[in-house]
Amino acid sequence: MAEHFVSFTPLVAPLTPVSNEQVFNDLQWKTLLSLADTVIPSVRGPRSRKSRATKVVPQAKLDAALETLKESIRSPDADTLATQYLEENLTSIPDVRQALQRLFTQHVHLEGRNGLSMILTALNTKAGSLLLTGSMIPIQDQPFYVREQIFQAWADSRLPPVRMVYRGLTAMFKKMWVVFSPALYPTLGVPLVPIHGSPQNGFQFEFLQFPPGQKPEMIETDVLVIGSGCGGSVTAKNLAEAGKRVIVVDKGYSFTTQHFPMKPNEGFNNLFENAGSVTNDEGSMGVLFGSTWGGGGTVNWSASLQTQGYVRREWANRGLPFFTSMEFQNSLDRVCQRMGVSADYINHNKANRMILEGSRKLGYAAKAVPQNTGGSTHYCGHCTLGCHTGGKKGPIETYLVDAANAGATFIEGFNVDRVLFSKKKAGKVASGVLGTWISRDAHFGVSGLGAVKRKIIIRAKKVVVAGGSLHSPLLLIRSGIKNSNIGRNLYLHPVAIAHAVFDEEIRPWEGACLTAAVNEFEDMDGQGHGFKLEALSMLPAAILPIFTWRDGLDFKLQAAKLPRSAGFITLVRERDPGRVYPDPNDGRVRIDYSVSHFDRNHMIEGLIASAKIAYISGAREIHTSYRDMPPFVRPADDSIDSPLGVNEPAFQSWIEELRRKAPKTSDRVMWASAHQMGSCRMGSSPRYSVVDADGQVWGTKGLYVVDASIFPSASGVNPMVTNMAIADHLSRKIAKSMELPTARL
């Protein structure tokens, strides 16, 4: 058996050491770094010393940029900060080169590395350089203005790999700058920790530890729950309180509220899958999902919306009448009560008030979004990187605590290799799992240095999979489950972003993240497909990488307007899904997903509705994450108080242009996804689904899935409450089934 439990206050994990693997040769690295300084350049005037990392602009333009920046910086060092901000290029930042090496060795799949390597190699041959740049001179030896023009042209290249390299590198370099820049946060006036709320001491979880050894460690339990997020935590609580021996395992690690919110680099590395760098195969969508103790419930934004009637009816019509039953409603209410879900204690920040008031002026249906904040006001705004007050009552504040108090056992750092089965008369019966446990290091961090790595076999009467919509199907595939539906029907709620710039300071990183939503456009086709409009967290690390890059100075000046900005999500309930599948080289998550023409049309209408709210609220500029669409800039003679409102000709002309320029392909937009659903669909037949109405995997006994992957289609609302309610219902059924006399298998 395992050696002991340990309870501790873990240190914020240091980064995993950079691998000695040489991803690119010296010449390729030189080319890559020159591209990095093309995206995030040092901006100087013509009198400065020029270098290949310097974007030289007319002195008048530079002086105007400096004056604008100095006026917006709330610091006695405004002159110095403004100059440092513009002169900072990406590779001059000490941590960036090492972070790039780490990114490519640990987080970019082999196909992506090989593709980029091929492009970098071609750029250093005469023929390849001529094809890709129109010149036989290597791109790193070109003057800056030529290099910038070449890179901009790649966005529209007729060669798909080149377009992918453009998308991938711009996203990567923007994120590197936002995470590591020493000048950015002081320039914007953004604190690294919230100014609202006091850090609290959270629950001290205990985790099972194992001694070093060559043979697999063996453990036995009644129920094994794989994943500690929204579905897994509810399941663990209910089964532990039913008197069952429960073990919860998670590949992520636990951190206390004392370490929240983390700094951007620490947060992405410790709290999100693949350090927050997962994208779809075409490179157009950043897919963000939690990989820490408590899963997505630790890093989400508190939005606690119940499943709407039209979605419940759709699911019921697919042979699942439970979804229109009072039993499901009871589960929805039960989880909301446990988390203290309410809309009565909301203190809206400026962006969310703008959504409600702008919708009122336009006649849009909008309402406050209930929050899982224990029936109290929660105003920290930094919860993407962890909630320091404990005011967000996600799994680590509620269900996992309940499970611990009911006797559940927890293991962090546990990667499940496959589910084990016994062959009996009833067929394949789940009997446990084989996995790999990696301890914390000697300093209780997760650097991997000196950590114990041990194979573990956990024998269980029931195995409940709750690894999320991207990992649960891959585990079923690794476990030998044969069903062509596994991994398919993946819904992502694709999000396009609009952000608006105002005269007054908004400070959009302050206050609760998402407390208002527009429901006017949820059913655009009469079949429940459309979009919601919501506010978004505007922490620089979360939002600036999505801002459109057109050139280095333009991007820096856009970013500098963040204190006067408000952001809007066009959250599309899509009709057309994609799929998740294992990478053929290392088995990691790969996502085959493009936003369809049908769903892109809803995105365009979402951007227009967002723009109208921003315009009627007095926006001076309106930007979108659709790169082909120039921003709207309010004419000087366009009064904010004009009686025409959104009917002003200049604004209407911009709307017409946006509809006319609707993207012909998905990769023209920078998308984001924080909601993943449907890849192990629930249904009434194995011909169309992966699990039955009890959450049990077709063709097996004792193997269940209880996370959002079993949604029959997209939920249309932030999926946390729906996920937890389904898990509440299914886990109670599992508990009852375990009380029945054991049938001969």
LUMGURO-824908 format. One record per residue (C-alpha): x, z, y. Coordinates in steps of 0.25 Angstrom, whole numbers, plus 5000, padded with zeros to 4 digits. Example, Ala and Ser with C-alpha at 12.3 -4.5 7.8 and 13.67 -1.06 7.14 Angstrom:
BEGIN
504950314982 505550294996 
//
This chain:
BEGIN
500050005000 500449995015 501350095020 500650155032 499850135044 500450125058 499750155071 500550115084 500550065098 501149935096 502149875106 501749745112 502349645103 503649575107 503649425104 504149375091 505549335092 505849185094 506149115081 507549055079 506848925075 507248815085 505948745088 506548635097 507948585099 508748615112 508348475118 506848495114 506848635120 507448575133 506348475134 505248585131 505748675142 505848565152 504348535149 504048685150 504648685164 503848555167 502548635164 502948765172 504048715182 504748775193 504148725206 505048705218 505148625230 506148505233 507148595239 507348675226 508448655215 507748555206 507848575191 507048515179 506148635179 505748615193 504548555199 504848505213 503748495222 503648465237 504048585246 502748585253 501948595239 502948705234 502748785248 501248765247 501248815232 502148935236 501248975248 499948965239 500649055228 501149155238 499749175245 499149205231 500249305226 499849445228 501249495229 502249525240 503249435232 502349315233 503449225239 504349255227 503249255216 502749115221 504049055221 504449115207 503049065202 503348915206 504748915203 504548975189 504748865177 504348895163 505748905157 506348995167 505449105162 506349185152 505349205141 504849065140 505848995132 505849095121 504349095121 504348945119 505248955107 504349065102 503048985104 503648865097 504248945085 503049035083 501748975089 501848825089 501548755075 502548665069 501748545072 501748575087 503148605087 503548475080 502648395089 503248455102 504648445096 504348295093 503948275108 505248355113 506148275104 505448145109 505648185123 507148185121 507248045115 507247925124 506147855116 505247985115 505548015130 505147875134 503847885126 503448025131 503948025145 504147885149 505647905151 506847915142 507448035150 507148165143 505948235149 506848365152 507848275160 506748215169 506448275183 505348375184 504348285190 504548185179 504448285168 503148345174 502548205175 502848175160 502348305155 501048285163 500848145157 500948205143 499548265145 499048125144 499948065134 499447965124 500248035114 499448155108 500748235105 501248225119 499848275124 499948395115 501348425119 500848425134 499648515131 500548605122 501648625132 500848635144 500048745137 501348815132 502148815145 500948865153 500748975144 502249015144 502249015159 501049105160 501549205150 502949215154 503049185169 503549295177 502949235190 501549205186 500849335185 501449395198 501049265205 499649275200 499549425202 499149445187 499449575181 499949585167 498949705164 497549715169 497349795182 495949845176 495849945165 496750045159 497550035146 496850115135 497350165122 496650085111 496450115096 497750135088 497550045076 498350075063 498949965055 499449965041 500949945039 501749895027 503149925022 504149805019 504049745005 504149624997 502849624990 501549614996 500849745000 499549774994 498249835000 496849844996 495549855004 494149825004 494049735016 495149655022 494849605036 495849495041 495849495057 495549605067 494849525077 493349525080 492849485066 493849565058 493749695067 492149705065 492349675050 493349785049 492549885056 491249865048 491949865034 492749985037 491550055042 490850015029 491850095022 492749975017 494249985017 494649875027 495949815031 496049735044 497249645045 497649555057 498849465059 498949515074 499449655079 498849765086 499149805100 498549925108 497849915121 499049975127 499749835126 498549765132 498449675139 499749615134 500649525143 500349375141 501549345132 501349475123 499849455123 499849305118 500949345107 500249465102 498749445104 498549295101 498749195090 500049125091 500349185104 499049115110 499648975108 498648925098 498148785101 497248675095 498048555088 497848465100 498448575110 497248575119 496648715116 497348855117 496648945106 496849085109 496449195098 496849335096 497949375086 498049525087 497349655082 495849635086 495949485087 495249405097 494549535101 495749585107 496049475116 494649415120 493949435133 492849535129 491649425129 490649475120 489549375119 488549375107 488249245099 487149165106 485849125100 486048975099 487349005092 486749105082 485649005079 486648895077 487348975067 486049025060 485648875059 486948855050 486348945039 486849075045 485549145049 486249275052 486649235066 485249235071 484949365064 484749505070 485949545061 486849455069 486349515082 486549655077 488049615074 488249555088 487649685094 488449775085 489749715089 489449715104 489049855103 490349895097 491149825107 490249875119 489849735123 489149725136 488949645149 488549775157 489949815161 490649685165 491449685178 491549535180 492849475186 492849365197 492849255187 491649305179 490849335191 491149195195 490549145182 489249225184 489049195199 489449055198 488449035186 487349095194 487649005206 487548885196 486448935188 487248945175 486849045165 487949155164 488049295160 489049415158 489849415145 489749545138 491049615135 491549695123 492049805132 491349935127 490249935137 491249955149 491949865160 493149795155 493949725166 495349705161 495449545160 496649545152 496049555138 496649425133 497949505131 497249635126 496349735132 497149855138 495949945141 495249935127 493949895135 493749765127 493149815114 493649715104 494149745090 495249835093 494349925101 493149925092 493049865078 494449885074 494450025079 493150045071 493749985059 494950075060 494150205061 493350155049 494650155041 495050005042 496549975040 497249875049 498449785047 499049705058 500049595057 499449545044 499349395042 498449355030 499049245021 497849225013 496549285006 496749324992 495649294981 495249344968 494549244958 493349304953 492049254947 491449244961 492549154966 493649184976 493549334980 494449374991 495349494987 496249514999 497349445007 498849415007 499549435020 500749455028 500949585036 501949585048 502249725054 502549755068 504049755071 504849885073 504349905087 502849885083 502849745090 502649615082 503949545085 504149525070 505549585071 505749685059 504249675055 503849695041 503249575034 502449605022 501449525013 500149605011 499049595001 497749655004 496649664993 495249674998 493849664993 493449585005 494249495015 493749475029 494449365037 494349375052 495549305057 494849225067 494449075067 495849025067 496449105056 495349135047 495148995042 496648985040 496649105031 495549055022 496348925021 497548995017 496749075007 496348954999 494848945004 494348805002 493348765012 493448645022 492748725033 493848825034 494448805048 493448705053 492348725063 493248795072 492648825086 493548865098 492548875110 493548775118 493748825132 494148745144 494548825157 494148805171 494748895182 494448895196 495248945208 494649015220 495049065234 494949215230 495749285220 495049295207 496149365198 495449315186 496249395176 495549525181 494249575175 493549555162 493949415156 492549355152 491249425157 490349305161 489949175154 489049055158 488049015147 487448895154 488148795146 488148845131 487148745125 487548605131 487148525119 485848595115 486648645102 487448765108 488648695112 489148715127 490048815134 490148945141 490848975153 491649105154 492749165162 494149185156 495249275157 496249225167 497549295163 498649195166 499149195152 497749155147 497249055157 498448985164 498948915152 497548845152 497748795166 497948645167 499348605169 499548475178 500948515183 501848635184 501548665199 500048645198 500048735186 500748845193 499848835205 498648835196 499048965189 499349035203 497949015206 497449105195 497149225203 496149145211 495549085198 494349105188 494349035175 493148985166 493048955152 492148845146 491948895133 491348785124 490548815112 491048685105 490248605095 491448535088 492448625081 493848615076 494648675065 495848775062 496848745051 498148795047 499448735052 500048655040 501448715043 501248865045 499748885044 499548935058 498148905065 497948755069 496748715077 496148575076 495148575088 494848475099 493648505109 492648395106 492148295116 490748365115 491348505118 492248445129 491048405136 490548545136 491948595141 491848495153 490448555157 491048695155 492148665165 491148605175 490248725174 491448815176 491948735188 490548745194 490548895193 491948895199 491548805210 490248875214 491149005214 492048945225 493248885216 494348815224 494848745212 494348725198 495248695186 495048665172 495848655159 495448505158 496748445163 496248305166 495248365176 495848405190 495448535196 494348545206 494848585220 493748615230 493848535242 494248605255 492848565261 492148615249 491548745253 491348855243 490048885249 489548745249 488048735246 488248615236 488948715227 489448635214 488748515219 489948495229 490348345228 491848375225 491548475214 490548385208 491548265208 492548355200 491448395190 491148245188 492648215186 492748325176 491548265168 492148125169 493548175165 492948255153 494148255143 494148145132 494948235123 495048385120 496548395124 496248365138 495848505140 496548635139 495648715130 495648865126 494948935114 494849085113 493649075103 493849025088 492749015079 492148945067 493348905057 492748985045 491248945048 490149035043 489048955036 488048935025 488848845016 490348825013 490148675016 490048715031 490748845032 491848945027 491049075026 489649115022 488649195030 489349325025 490649275031 491149255016 492049135014 491349035005 491949024991 492449164992 492049314990 492549424999 493149335009 492549335023 492749285037 492149365049 492849305061 492349195071 492849085062 491549105054 490649065067 489848945063 490148875076 490648915090 489949045095 489848995109 490249135114 491449215114 491449245099 491849385098 490549455096 490049345087 491249365078 491049515078 489649505075 489749415063 490949505058 490049625060 488949555051 489849505040 490649625039 489449715037 488949615026 490349625019 490249775020 488849775013 489349675002 490449774999 489449884996 488749794986 489049814971 490249734968 489849604961 490649554949 491549444955 
//
